[in-house]
């Protein structure tokens, strides 16, 4: 079922709010098929930046550093709050 383009932004905002409230996220908001190209080109205190590719477009990919399993839950809450979706393996 296609989403009306005029309402898409409202649907995404609603999904982000629901995700933040429940700690769950819909798979449709996760980007799949991102390819990391080579080594980190930059970084900071909590993440590294890589060149990447999504479909035929070159993109920047921020990879967050998680040192302990307990940090993953905190990280998910922060990312859901800001509408940033990650894949935790």
PyMOL Python script that loads the backbone (N, CA, C, O; Angstrom):
from pymol import cmd

cmd.read_pdbstr("""\
ATOM      1  N   UNK A   1       0.844  -1.169   0.000  1.00  0.00           N
ATOM      2  CA  UNK A   1       0.000   0.000   0.000  1.00  0.00           C
ATOM      3  C   UNK A   1       0.895   1.239   0.000  1.00  0.00           C
ATOM      4  O   UNK A   1       1.729   1.400   0.891  1.00  0.00           O
ATOM      5  N   UNK A   2       0.735   2.081  -0.953  1.00  0.00           N
ATOM      6  CA  UNK A   2       1.549   3.288  -1.081  1.00  0.00           C
ATOM      7  C   UNK A   2       1.036   4.383  -0.144  1.00  0.00           C
ATOM      8  O   UNK A   2      -0.161   4.503   0.116  1.00  0.00           O
ATOM      9  N   UNK A   3       1.988   5.175   0.352  1.00  0.00           N
ATOM     10  CA  UNK A   3       1.648   6.304   1.226  1.00  0.00           C
ATOM     11  C   UNK A   3       1.517   7.557   0.371  1.00  0.00           C
ATOM     12  O   UNK A   3       2.350   7.818  -0.497  1.00  0.00           O
ATOM     13  N   UNK A   4       0.470   8.325   0.622  1.00  0.00           N
ATOM     14  CA  UNK A   4       0.275   9.587  -0.074  1.00  0.00           C
ATOM     15  C   UNK A   4       1.476  10.490   0.216  1.00  0.00           C
ATOM     16  O   UNK A   4       1.738  10.791   1.380  1.00  0.00           O
ATOM     17  N   UNK A   5       2.216  10.931  -0.813  1.00  0.00           N
ATOM     18  CA  UNK A   5       3.403  11.762  -0.599  1.00  0.00           C
ATOM     19  C   UNK A   5       3.138  13.001   0.241  1.00  0.00           C
ATOM     20  O   UNK A   5       4.025  13.451   0.967  1.00  0.00           O
ATOM     21  N   UNK A   6       1.955  13.554   0.159  1.00  0.00           N
ATOM     22  CA  UNK A   6       1.622  14.748   0.935  1.00  0.00           C
ATOM     23  C   UNK A   6       1.540  14.440   2.442  1.00  0.00           C
ATOM     24  O   UNK A   6       1.714  15.336   3.268  1.00  0.00           O
ATOM     25  N   UNK A   7       1.279  13.193   2.789  1.00  0.00           N
ATOM     26  CA  UNK A   7       1.134  12.797   4.192  1.00  0.00           C
ATOM     27  C   UNK A   7       2.335  12.032   4.730  1.00  0.00           C
ATOM     28  O   UNK A   7       2.390  11.720   5.920  1.00  0.00           O
ATOM     29  N   UNK A   8       3.290  11.731   3.872  1.00  0.00           N
ATOM     30  CA  UNK A   8       4.437  10.905   4.266  1.00  0.00           C
ATOM     31  C   UNK A   8       5.177  11.475   5.474  1.00  0.00           C
ATOM     32  O   UNK A   8       5.496  10.738   6.407  1.00  0.00           O
ATOM     33  N   UNK A   9       5.452  12.776   5.468  1.00  0.00           N
ATOM     34  CA  UNK A   9       6.196  13.405   6.561  1.00  0.00           C
ATOM     35  C   UNK A   9       5.461  13.215   7.895  1.00  0.00           C
ATOM     36  O   UNK A   9       6.088  12.950   8.920  1.00  0.00           O
ATOM     37  N   UNK A  10       4.146  13.351   7.874  1.00  0.00           N
ATOM     38  CA  UNK A  10       3.341  13.181   9.093  1.00  0.00           C
ATOM     39  C   UNK A  10       3.379  11.732   9.582  1.00  0.00           C
ATOM     40  O   UNK A  10       3.441  11.478  10.785  1.00  0.00           O
ATOM     41  N   UNK A  11       3.342  10.789   8.645  1.00  0.00           N
ATOM     42  CA  UNK A  11       3.412   9.375   9.013  1.00  0.00           C
ATOM     43  C   UNK A  11       4.758   9.051   9.648  1.00  0.00           C
ATOM     44  O   UNK A  11       4.820   8.345  10.655  1.00  0.00           O
ATOM     45  N   UNK A  12       5.833   9.564   9.062  1.00  0.00           N
ATOM     46  CA  UNK A  12       7.174   9.295   9.599  1.00  0.00           C
ATOM     47  C   UNK A  12       7.302   9.881  11.003  1.00  0.00           C
ATOM     48  O   UNK A  12       7.829   9.218  11.896  1.00  0.00           O
ATOM     49  N   UNK A  13       6.832  11.110  11.213  1.00  0.00           N
ATOM     50  CA  UNK A  13       6.879  11.721  12.553  1.00  0.00           C
ATOM     51  C   UNK A  13       6.102  10.882  13.563  1.00  0.00           C
ATOM     52  O   UNK A  13       6.557  10.689  14.691  1.00  0.00           O
ATOM     53  N   UNK A  14       4.933  10.383  13.165  1.00  0.00           N
ATOM     54  CA  UNK A  14       4.126   9.553  14.064  1.00  0.00           C
ATOM     55  C   UNK A  14       4.856   8.257  14.404  1.00  0.00           C
ATOM     56  O   UNK A  14       4.841   7.816  15.553  1.00  0.00           O
ATOM     57  N   UNK A  15       5.497   7.646  13.403  1.00  0.00           N
ATOM     58  CA  UNK A  15       6.255   6.418  13.659  1.00  0.00           C
ATOM     59  C   UNK A  15       7.422   6.669  14.608  1.00  0.00           C
ATOM     60  O   UNK A  15       7.704   5.841  15.474  1.00  0.00           O
ATOM     61  N   UNK A  16       8.098   7.797  14.454  1.00  0.00           N
ATOM     62  CA  UNK A  16       9.220   8.136  15.333  1.00  0.00           C
ATOM     63  C   UNK A  16       8.731   8.333  16.762  1.00  0.00           C
ATOM     64  O   UNK A  16       9.375   7.866  17.701  1.00  0.00           O
ATOM     65  N   UNK A  17       7.599   9.022  16.943  1.00  0.00           N
ATOM     66  CA  UNK A  17       7.041   9.206  18.288  1.00  0.00           C
ATOM     67  C   UNK A  17       6.660   7.867  18.910  1.00  0.00           C
ATOM     68  O   UNK A  17       6.960   7.615  20.077  1.00  0.00           O
ATOM     69  N   UNK A  18       6.008   7.017  18.141  1.00  0.00           N
ATOM     70  CA  UNK A  18       5.636   5.690  18.649  1.00  0.00           C
ATOM     71  C   UNK A  18       6.877   4.875  19.011  1.00  0.00           C
ATOM     72  O   UNK A  18       6.894   4.177  20.025  1.00  0.00           O
ATOM     73  N   UNK A  19       7.901   4.965  18.187  1.00  0.00           N
ATOM     74  CA  UNK A  19       9.139   4.239  18.452  1.00  0.00           C
ATOM     75  C   UNK A  19       9.776   4.712  19.752  1.00  0.00           C
ATOM     76  O   UNK A  19      10.235   3.905  20.560  1.00  0.00           O
ATOM     77  N   UNK A  20       9.799   6.027  19.943  1.00  0.00           N
ATOM     78  CA  UNK A  20      10.369   6.576  21.169  1.00  0.00           C
ATOM     79  C   UNK A  20       9.597   6.149  22.403  1.00  0.00           C
ATOM     80  O   UNK A  20      10.189   5.897  23.452  1.00  0.00           O
ATOM     81  N   UNK A  21       8.288   6.068  22.286  1.00  0.00           N
ATOM     82  CA  UNK A  21       7.440   5.700  23.424  1.00  0.00           C
ATOM     83  C   UNK A  21       7.520   4.211  23.758  1.00  0.00           C
ATOM     84  O   UNK A  21       7.416   3.827  24.923  1.00  0.00           O
ATOM     85  N   UNK A  22       7.705   3.382  22.743  1.00  0.00           N
ATOM     86  CA  UNK A  22       7.671   1.933  22.960  1.00  0.00           C
ATOM     87  C   UNK A  22       9.048   1.277  22.977  1.00  0.00           C
ATOM     88  O   UNK A  22       9.199   0.167  23.488  1.00  0.00           O
ATOM     89  N   UNK A  23      10.060   1.960  22.417  1.00  0.00           N
ATOM     90  CA  UNK A  23      11.380   1.343  22.310  1.00  0.00           C
ATOM     91  C   UNK A  23      11.477   0.388  21.141  1.00  0.00           C
ATOM     92  O   UNK A  23      12.475  -0.318  20.991  1.00  0.00           O
ATOM     93  N   UNK A  24      10.451   0.360  20.315  1.00  0.00           N
ATOM     94  CA  UNK A  24      10.438  -0.498  19.128  1.00  0.00           C
ATOM     95  C   UNK A  24      10.531   0.390  17.898  1.00  0.00           C
ATOM     96  O   UNK A  24      10.254   1.587  17.971  1.00  0.00           O
ATOM     97  N   UNK A  25      10.916  -0.183  16.784  1.00  0.00           N
ATOM     98  CA  UNK A  25      10.957   0.597  15.553  1.00  0.00           C
ATOM     99  C   UNK A  25      10.536  -0.265  14.378  1.00  0.00           C
ATOM    100  O   UNK A  25      10.800  -1.467  14.358  1.00  0.00           O
ATOM    101  N   UNK A  26       9.878   0.348  13.395  1.00  0.00           N
ATOM    102  CA  UNK A  26       9.444  -0.413  12.217  1.00  0.00           C
ATOM    103  C   UNK A  26      10.609  -0.666  11.270  1.00  0.00           C
ATOM    104  O   UNK A  26      11.417   0.227  11.015  1.00  0.00           O
ATOM    105  N   UNK A  27      10.688  -1.853  10.765  1.00  0.00           N
ATOM    106  CA  UNK A  27      11.768  -2.229   9.848  1.00  0.00           C
ATOM    107  C   UNK A  27      11.803  -1.353   8.598  1.00  0.00           C
ATOM    108  O   UNK A  27      12.856  -1.210   7.977  1.00  0.00           O
ATOM    109  N   UNK A  28      10.671  -0.769   8.223  1.00  0.00           N
ATOM    110  CA  UNK A  28      10.629   0.044   7.007  1.00  0.00           C
ATOM    111  C   UNK A  28      11.456   1.320   7.135  1.00  0.00           C
ATOM    112  O   UNK A  28      11.755   1.958   6.126  1.00  0.00           O
ATOM    113  N   UNK A  29      11.835   1.707   8.363  1.00  0.00           N
ATOM    114  CA  UNK A  29      12.639   2.913   8.550  1.00  0.00           C
ATOM    115  C   UNK A  29      14.135   2.622   8.628  1.00  0.00           C
ATOM    116  O   UNK A  29      14.935   3.538   8.824  1.00  0.00           O
ATOM    117  N   UNK A  30      14.515   1.364   8.477  1.00  0.00           N
ATOM    118  CA  UNK A  30      15.919   0.989   8.521  1.00  0.00           C
ATOM    119  C   UNK A  30      16.452   0.929   7.093  1.00  0.00           C
ATOM    120  O   UNK A  30      15.881   0.255   6.237  1.00  0.00           O
ATOM    121  N   UNK A  31      17.548   1.638   6.846  1.00  0.00           N
ATOM    122  CA  UNK A  31      18.172   1.581   5.525  1.00  0.00           C
ATOM    123  C   UNK A  31      18.941   0.278   5.395  1.00  0.00           C
ATOM    124  O   UNK A  31      19.774  -0.054   6.238  1.00  0.00           O
ATOM    125  N   UNK A  32      18.656  -0.445   4.345  1.00  0.00           N
ATOM    126  CA  UNK A  32      19.360  -1.713   4.095  1.00  0.00           C
ATOM    127  C   UNK A  32      20.170  -1.568   2.829  1.00  0.00           C
ATOM    128  O   UNK A  32      19.824  -0.777   1.951  1.00  0.00           O
ATOM    129  N   UNK A  33      21.227  -2.313   2.731  1.00  0.00           N
ATOM    130  CA  UNK A  33      22.040  -2.297   1.531  1.00  0.00           C
ATOM    131  C   UNK A  33      23.124  -1.239   1.539  1.00  0.00           C
ATOM    132  O   UNK A  33      23.668  -0.904   0.487  1.00  0.00           O
ATOM    133  N   UNK A  34      23.451  -0.703   2.719  1.00  0.00           N
ATOM    134  CA  UNK A  34      24.540   0.272   2.805  1.00  0.00           C
ATOM    135  C   UNK A  34      25.859  -0.470   2.756  1.00  0.00           C
ATOM    136  O   UNK A  34      26.069  -1.434   3.492  1.00  0.00           O
ATOM    137  N   UNK A  35      26.740  -0.023   1.893  1.00  0.00           N
ATOM    138  CA  UNK A  35      28.072  -0.619   1.747  1.00  0.00           C
ATOM    139  C   UNK A  35      29.098   0.379   2.281  1.00  0.00           C
ATOM    140  O   UNK A  35      29.122   1.535   1.860  1.00  0.00           O
ATOM    141  N   UNK A  36      29.953  -0.073   3.216  1.00  0.00           N
ATOM    142  CA  UNK A  36      31.031   0.760   3.747  1.00  0.00           C
ATOM    143  C   UNK A  36      32.222   0.634   2.810  1.00  0.00           C
ATOM    144  O   UNK A  36      32.630  -0.474   2.461  1.00  0.00           O
ATOM    145  N   UNK A  37      32.783   1.779   2.401  1.00  0.00           N
ATOM    146  CA  UNK A  37      33.897   1.791   1.449  1.00  0.00           C
ATOM    147  C   UNK A  37      35.198   2.146   2.168  1.00  0.00           C
ATOM    148  O   UNK A  37      35.459   3.320   2.429  1.00  0.00           O
ATOM    149  N   UNK A  38      36.000   1.158   2.483  1.00  0.00           N
ATOM    150  CA  UNK A  38      37.319   1.409   3.044  1.00  0.00           C
ATOM    151  C   UNK A  38      37.343   1.743   4.518  1.00  0.00           C
ATOM    152  O   UNK A  38      36.494   1.303   5.294  1.00  0.00           O
ATOM    153  N   UNK A  39      38.349   2.540   4.888  1.00  0.00           N
ATOM    154  CA  UNK A  39      38.617   2.885   6.280  1.00  0.00           C
ATOM    155  C   UNK A  39      37.928   4.189   6.666  1.00  0.00           C
ATOM    156  O   UNK A  39      37.456   4.932   5.805  1.00  0.00           O
ATOM    157  N   UNK A  40      37.875   4.460   7.984  1.00  0.00           N
ATOM    158  CA  UNK A  40      37.266   5.689   8.487  1.00  0.00           C
ATOM    159  C   UNK A  40      37.982   6.908   7.914  1.00  0.00           C
ATOM    160  O   UNK A  40      39.209   6.933   7.816  1.00  0.00           O
ATOM    161  N   UNK A  41      37.205   7.910   7.541  1.00  0.00           N
ATOM    162  CA  UNK A  41      37.769   9.160   7.011  1.00  0.00           C
ATOM    163  C   UNK A  41      37.717  10.270   8.052  1.00  0.00           C
ATOM    164  O   UNK A  41      38.220  11.368   7.812  1.00  0.00           O
ATOM    165  N   UNK A  42      37.122   9.999   9.191  1.00  0.00           N
ATOM    166  CA  UNK A  42      37.031  10.978  10.260  1.00  0.00           C
ATOM    167  C   UNK A  42      36.359  10.358  11.454  1.00  0.00           C
ATOM    168  O   UNK A  42      36.025   9.173  11.449  1.00  0.00           O
ATOM    169  N   UNK A  43      36.161  11.162  12.480  1.00  0.00           N
ATOM    170  CA  UNK A  43      35.497  10.646  13.661  1.00  0.00           C
ATOM    171  C   UNK A  43      35.590  11.616  14.813  1.00  0.00           C
ATOM    172  O   UNK A  43      36.164  12.699  14.703  1.00  0.00           O
ATOM    173  N   UNK A  44      35.015  11.202  15.912  1.00  0.00           N
ATOM    174  CA  UNK A  44      35.008  12.023  17.110  1.00  0.00           C
ATOM    175  C   UNK A  44      35.005  11.142  18.333  1.00  0.00           C
ATOM    176  O   UNK A  44      35.491  10.011  18.295  1.00  0.00           O
ATOM    177  N   UNK A  45      34.462  11.654  19.418  1.00  0.00           N
ATOM    178  CA  UNK A  45      34.481  10.949  20.683  1.00  0.00           C
ATOM    179  C   UNK A  45      33.594   9.723  20.748  1.00  0.00           C
ATOM    180  O   UNK A  45      33.850   8.825  21.550  1.00  0.00           O
ATOM    181  N   UNK A  46      32.570   9.661  19.935  1.00  0.00           N
ATOM    182  CA  UNK A  46      31.649   8.528  20.046  1.00  0.00           C
ATOM    183  C   UNK A  46      31.333   7.839  18.723  1.00  0.00           C
ATOM    184  O   UNK A  46      30.533   6.904  18.698  1.00  0.00           O
ATOM    185  N   UNK A  47      31.946   8.281  17.618  1.00  0.00           N
ATOM    186  CA  UNK A  47      31.607   7.679  16.327  1.00  0.00           C
ATOM    187  C   UNK A  47      32.744   7.837  15.324  1.00  0.00           C
ATOM    188  O   UNK A  47      33.601   8.710  15.467  1.00  0.00           O
ATOM    189  N   UNK A  48      32.737   6.988  14.322  1.00  0.00           N
ATOM    190  CA  UNK A  48      33.649   7.084  13.188  1.00  0.00           C
ATOM    191  C   UNK A  48      32.824   7.373  11.945  1.00  0.00           C
ATOM    192  O   UNK A  48      31.676   6.941  11.838  1.00  0.00           O
ATOM    193  N   UNK A  49      33.413   8.107  11.004  1.00  0.00           N
ATOM    194  CA  UNK A  49      32.736   8.453   9.750  1.00  0.00           C
ATOM    195  C   UNK A  49      33.414   7.705   8.609  1.00  0.00           C
ATOM    196  O   UNK A  49      34.638   7.734   8.476  1.00  0.00           O
ATOM    197  N   UNK A  50      32.625   7.046   7.803  1.00  0.00           N
ATOM    198  CA  UNK A  50      33.113   6.281   6.660  1.00  0.00           C
ATOM    199  C   UNK A  50      32.453   6.788   5.388  1.00  0.00           C
ATOM    200  O   UNK A  50      31.354   7.340   5.424  1.00  0.00           O
ATOM    201  N   UNK A  51      33.127   6.597   4.275  1.00  0.00           N
ATOM    202  CA  UNK A  51      32.447   6.750   2.989  1.00  0.00           C
ATOM    203  C   UNK A  51      31.641   5.487   2.780  1.00  0.00           C
ATOM    204  O   UNK A  51      32.055   4.392   3.161  1.00  0.00           O
ATOM    205  N   UNK A  52      30.489   5.657   2.171  1.00  0.00           N
ATOM    206  CA  UNK A  52      29.647   4.505   1.924  1.00  0.00           C
ATOM    207  C   UNK A  52      28.898   4.670   0.621  1.00  0.00           C
ATOM    208  O   UNK A  52      29.016   5.681  -0.070  1.00  0.00           O
ATOM    209  N   UNK A  53      28.123   3.645   0.305  1.00  0.00           N
ATOM    210  CA  UNK A  53      27.317   3.670  -0.897  1.00  0.00           C
ATOM    211  C   UNK A  53      25.967   3.047  -0.572  1.00  0.00           C
ATOM    212  O   UNK A  53      25.877   1.992   0.056  1.00  0.00           O
ATOM    213  N   UNK A  54      24.917   3.739  -1.021  1.00  0.00           N
ATOM    214  CA  UNK A  54      23.552   3.243  -0.919  1.00  0.00           C
ATOM    215  C   UNK A  54      22.974   3.314  -2.312  1.00  0.00           C
ATOM    216  O   UNK A  54      22.798   4.393  -2.877  1.00  0.00           O
ATOM    217  N   UNK A  55      22.685   2.161  -2.852  1.00  0.00           N
ATOM    218  CA  UNK A  55      22.295   2.036  -4.255  1.00  0.00           C
ATOM    219  C   UNK A  55      23.432   2.600  -5.108  1.00  0.00           C
ATOM    220  O   UNK A  55      24.549   2.088  -5.032  1.00  0.00           O
ATOM    221  N   UNK A  56      23.197   3.615  -5.901  1.00  0.00           N
ATOM    222  CA  UNK A  56      24.266   4.176  -6.734  1.00  0.00           C
ATOM    223  C   UNK A  56      24.761   5.518  -6.212  1.00  0.00           C
ATOM    224  O   UNK A  56      25.453   6.243  -6.926  1.00  0.00           O
ATOM    225  N   UNK A  57      24.413   5.855  -4.976  1.00  0.00           N
ATOM    226  CA  UNK A  57      24.768   7.163  -4.414  1.00  0.00           C
ATOM    227  C   UNK A  57      25.844   7.005  -3.346  1.00  0.00           C
ATOM    228  O   UNK A  57      25.743   6.140  -2.477  1.00  0.00           O
ATOM    229  N   UNK A  58      26.896   7.863  -3.418  1.00  0.00           N
ATOM    230  CA  UNK A  58      27.921   7.880  -2.381  1.00  0.00           C
ATOM    231  C   UNK A  58      27.374   8.668  -1.196  1.00  0.00           C
ATOM    232  O   UNK A  58      26.804   9.746  -1.366  1.00  0.00           O
ATOM    233  N   UNK A  59      27.554   8.117   0.011  1.00  0.00           N
ATOM    234  CA  UNK A  59      27.013   8.735   1.222  1.00  0.00           C
ATOM    235  C   UNK A  59      28.064   8.735   2.327  1.00  0.00           C
ATOM    236  O   UNK A  59      29.080   8.047   2.223  1.00  0.00           O
ATOM    237  N   UNK A  60      27.821   9.504   3.378  1.00  0.00           N
ATOM    238  CA  UNK A  60      28.624   9.451   4.593  1.00  0.00           C
ATOM    239  C   UNK A  60      27.879   8.563   5.587  1.00  0.00           C
ATOM    240  O   UNK A  60      26.659   8.654   5.725  1.00  0.00           O
ATOM    241  N   UNK A  61      28.629   7.705   6.277  1.00  0.00           N
ATOM    242  CA  UNK A  61      28.029   6.779   7.235  1.00  0.00           C
ATOM    243  C   UNK A  61      28.672   7.006   8.600  1.00  0.00           C
ATOM    244  O   UNK A  61      29.885   6.863   8.754  1.00  0.00           O
ATOM    245  N   UNK A  62      27.855   7.360   9.587  1.00  0.00           N
ATOM    246  CA  UNK A  62      28.354   7.529  10.951  1.00  0.00           C
ATOM    247  C   UNK A  62      28.133   6.209  11.680  1.00  0.00           C
ATOM    248  O   UNK A  62      27.006   5.726  11.782  1.00  0.00           O
ATOM    249  N   UNK A  63      29.214   5.636  12.184  1.00  0.00           N
ATOM    250  CA  UNK A  63      29.153   4.372  12.916  1.00  0.00           C
ATOM    251  C   UNK A  63      29.450   4.672  14.381  1.00  0.00           C
ATOM    252  O   UNK A  63      30.570   5.041  14.736  1.00  0.00           O
ATOM    253  N   UNK A  64      28.439   4.511  15.220  1.00  0.00           N
ATOM    254  CA  UNK A  64      28.592   4.798  16.638  1.00  0.00           C
ATOM    255  C   UNK A  64      29.377   3.695  17.335  1.00  0.00           C
ATOM    256  O   UNK A  64      29.230   2.516  17.014  1.00  0.00           O
ATOM    257  N   UNK A  65      30.207   4.090  18.287  1.00  0.00           N
ATOM    258  CA  UNK A  65      30.984   3.119  19.067  1.00  0.00           C
ATOM    259  C   UNK A  65      30.216   2.762  20.337  1.00  0.00           C
ATOM    260  O   UNK A  65      29.816   3.639  21.103  1.00  0.00           O
ATOM    261  N   UNK A  66      30.018   1.476  20.544  1.00  0.00           N
ATOM    262  CA  UNK A  66      29.355   0.978  21.751  1.00  0.00           C
ATOM    263  C   UNK A  66      30.334   0.016  22.411  1.00  0.00           C
ATOM    264  O   UNK A  66      30.743  -0.982  21.818  1.00  0.00           O
ATOM    265  N   UNK A  67      30.706   0.338  23.660  1.00  0.00           N
ATOM    266  CA  UNK A  67      31.728  -0.453  24.345  1.00  0.00           C
ATOM    267  C   UNK A  67      31.155  -1.540  25.245  1.00  0.00           C
ATOM    268  O   UNK A  67      31.802  -2.565  25.460  1.00  0.00           O
ATOM    269  N   UNK A  68      29.971  -1.335  25.765  1.00  0.00           N
ATOM    270  CA  UNK A  68      29.367  -2.325  26.644  1.00  0.00           C
ATOM    271  C   UNK A  68      27.952  -2.616  26.183  1.00  0.00           C
ATOM    272  O   UNK A  68      27.274  -1.746  25.635  1.00  0.00           O
ATOM    273  N   UNK A  69      27.520  -3.815  26.401  1.00  0.00           N
ATOM    274  CA  UNK A  69      26.171  -4.223  26.008  1.00  0.00           C
ATOM    275  C   UNK A  69      25.116  -3.321  26.659  1.00  0.00           C
ATOM    276  O   UNK A  69      24.089  -3.029  26.045  1.00  0.00           O
ATOM    277  N   UNK A  70      25.360  -2.885  27.883  1.00  0.00           N
ATOM    278  CA  UNK A  70      24.387  -2.038  28.585  1.00  0.00           C
ATOM    279  C   UNK A  70      24.223  -0.683  27.902  1.00  0.00           C
ATOM    280  O   UNK A  70      23.181  -0.045  28.051  1.00  0.00           O
ATOM    281  N   UNK A  71      25.232  -0.233  27.156  1.00  0.00           N
ATOM    282  CA  UNK A  71      25.151   1.050  26.451  1.00  0.00           C
ATOM    283  C   UNK A  71      24.195   0.992  25.264  1.00  0.00           C
ATOM    284  O   UNK A  71      23.706   2.028  24.815  1.00  0.00           O
ATOM    285  N   UNK A  72      23.930  -0.184  24.760  1.00  0.00           N
ATOM    286  CA  UNK A  72      23.077  -0.318  23.574  1.00  0.00           C
ATOM    287  C   UNK A  72      21.666   0.185  23.867  1.00  0.00           C
ATOM    288  O   UNK A  72      21.067   0.869  23.037  1.00  0.00           O
ATOM    289  N   UNK A  73      21.134  -0.150  25.039  1.00  0.00           N
ATOM    290  CA  UNK A  73      19.776   0.292  25.364  1.00  0.00           C
ATOM    291  C   UNK A  73      19.705   1.813  25.451  1.00  0.00           C
ATOM    292  O   UNK A  73      18.758   2.411  24.940  1.00  0.00           O
ATOM    293  N   UNK A  74      20.692   2.454  26.091  1.00  0.00           N
ATOM    294  CA  UNK A  74      20.737   3.912  26.171  1.00  0.00           C
ATOM    295  C   UNK A  74      20.852   4.505  24.768  1.00  0.00           C
ATOM    296  O   UNK A  74      20.180   5.483  24.441  1.00  0.00           O
ATOM    297  N   UNK A  75      21.697   3.913  23.957  1.00  0.00           N
ATOM    298  CA  UNK A  75      21.913   4.385  22.595  1.00  0.00           C
ATOM    299  C   UNK A  75      20.626   4.319  21.772  1.00  0.00           C
ATOM    300  O   UNK A  75      20.310   5.246  21.027  1.00  0.00           O
ATOM    301  N   UNK A  76      19.894   3.229  21.912  1.00  0.00           N
ATOM    302  CA  UNK A  76      18.637   3.086  21.178  1.00  0.00           C
ATOM    303  C   UNK A  76      17.632   4.150  21.592  1.00  0.00           C
ATOM    304  O   UNK A  76      16.916   4.680  20.743  1.00  0.00           O
ATOM    305  N   UNK A  77      17.565   4.475  22.883  1.00  0.00           N
ATOM    306  CA  UNK A  77      16.636   5.512  23.336  1.00  0.00           C
ATOM    307  C   UNK A  77      16.988   6.861  22.733  1.00  0.00           C
ATOM    308  O   UNK A  77      16.101   7.599  22.304  1.00  0.00           O
ATOM    309  N   UNK A  78      18.270   7.190  22.696  1.00  0.00           N
ATOM    310  CA  UNK A  78      18.701   8.471  22.135  1.00  0.00           C
ATOM    311  C   UNK A  78      18.422   8.513  20.639  1.00  0.00           C
ATOM    312  O   UNK A  78      17.909   9.510  20.131  1.00  0.00           O
ATOM    313  N   UNK A  79      18.754   7.437  19.929  1.00  0.00           N
ATOM    314  CA  UNK A  79      18.560   7.440  18.484  1.00  0.00           C
ATOM    315  C   UNK A  79      17.087   7.499  18.122  1.00  0.00           C
ATOM    316  O   UNK A  79      16.718   8.151  17.145  1.00  0.00           O
ATOM    317  N   UNK A  80      16.240   6.831  18.892  1.00  0.00           N
ATOM    318  CA  UNK A  80      14.803   6.897  18.628  1.00  0.00           C
ATOM    319  C   UNK A  80      14.266   8.295  18.892  1.00  0.00           C
ATOM    320  O   UNK A  80      13.371   8.760  18.186  1.00  0.00           O
ATOM    321  N   UNK A  81      14.803   8.966  19.898  1.00  0.00           N
ATOM    322  CA  UNK A  81      14.352  10.319  20.218  1.00  0.00           C
ATOM    323  C   UNK A  81      14.599  11.273  19.060  1.00  0.00           C
ATOM    324  O   UNK A  81      13.784  12.155  18.789  1.00  0.00           O
ATOM    325  N   UNK A  82      15.723  11.096  18.380  1.00  0.00           N
ATOM    326  CA  UNK A  82      16.079  12.006  17.295  1.00  0.00           C
ATOM    327  C   UNK A  82      15.731  11.463  15.918  1.00  0.00           C
ATOM    328  O   UNK A  82      16.031  12.096  14.906  1.00  0.00           O
ATOM    329  N   UNK A  83      15.109  10.312  15.875  1.00  0.00           N
ATOM    330  CA  UNK A  83      14.700   9.777  14.576  1.00  0.00           C
ATOM    331  C   UNK A  83      15.860   9.214  13.778  1.00  0.00           C
ATOM    332  O   UNK A  83      15.818   9.188  12.548  1.00  0.00           O
ATOM    333  N   UNK A  84      16.900   8.762  14.477  1.00  0.00           N
ATOM    334  CA  UNK A  84      18.055   8.158  13.808  1.00  0.00           C
ATOM    335  C   UNK A  84      17.928   6.665  14.020  1.00  0.00           C
ATOM    336  O   UNK A  84      17.805   6.205  15.156  1.00  0.00           O
ATOM    337  N   UNK A  85      17.956   5.906  12.946  1.00  0.00           N
ATOM    338  CA  UNK A  85      17.764   4.476  13.078  1.00  0.00           C
ATOM    339  C   UNK A  85      19.057   3.745  12.730  1.00  0.00           C
ATOM    340  O   UNK A  85      19.724   4.045  11.740  1.00  0.00           O
ATOM    341  N   UNK A  86      19.381   2.782  13.577  1.00  0.00           N
ATOM    342  CA  UNK A  86      20.636   2.045  13.409  1.00  0.00           C
ATOM    343  C   UNK A  86      20.332   0.563  13.395  1.00  0.00           C
ATOM    344  O   UNK A  86      19.243   0.130  13.770  1.00  0.00           O
ATOM    345  N   UNK A  87      21.301  -0.198  12.961  1.00  0.00           N
ATOM    346  CA  UNK A  87      21.209  -1.641  12.990  1.00  0.00           C
ATOM    347  C   UNK A  87      22.233  -2.157  13.981  1.00  0.00           C
ATOM    348  O   UNK A  87      23.434  -2.001  13.760  1.00  0.00           O
ATOM    349  N   UNK A  88      21.789  -2.766  15.063  1.00  0.00           N
ATOM    350  CA  UNK A  88      22.700  -3.297  16.076  1.00  0.00           C
ATOM    351  C   UNK A  88      22.814  -4.797  15.860  1.00  0.00           C
ATOM    352  O   UNK A  88      21.821  -5.522  15.933  1.00  0.00           O
ATOM    353  N   UNK A  89      24.030  -5.258  15.595  1.00  0.00           N
ATOM    354  CA  UNK A  89      24.253  -6.694  15.392  1.00  0.00           C
ATOM    355  C   UNK A  89      24.713  -7.345  16.666  1.00  0.00           C
ATOM    356  O   UNK A  89      24.952  -8.552  16.690  1.00  0.00           O
TER     357      UNK A  89
END
""", "prot")
cmd.dss("prot")
cmd.show_as("cartoon", "prot")
cmd.util.cbc("prot")
cmd.orient("prot")
